[in-house]
Amino acid sequence: DKNDDALLRSNLIAHFTSSAIVVNKEMDKVLFVHHNIYNSWGWVGGHNDGDEDFLSVAIKEAKEETGVKNIYPYSNDIFSLDTIYVYNHFKNGQYITDHLHLNITYLLVADEEDKLFVKIDENSGVKWVKIEEAVSIIDEPRMVPIYKKLFGYVEQVRKS
């Protein structure tokens, strides 16, 4: 309430983002993309760019980044809230300073048979990974604890 631009990336201190852990129907695989900026496999998601509908943003980003068309929320409830430190980097030739992502994550379910495609301006790969193997391909050490937590939540949902 003190930052009118908290939903916009123009807020150079901290802004909201929406992400998704996308699983198959059996919840034993996760759909990962290989992010160009971070040079690591990970979840899908992006900036809200003013949109207050976090779930809608997460679904839109999941579809855009993977090519999956048949995707739906496991629940409309927020799956996780995390504050993520983002290191400075270049995007589209522009220098982006260190900042925080106030990230809201949803659990989405996708059809494993849908055709996947790479969104070359954002990622260099898209693939399904067995959840128990997913952490081993993440090259961002700061993100490993978050993914371990999320995969633990997926396991709890799968068992329920």
Summary of the structure (lengths in Angstrom):
residues: 160
radius of gyration: 15.0
end to end distance: 36.8
largest distance: 46.2
contacts: 479
relative contact order: 0.25
helix: 24%
strand: 38%
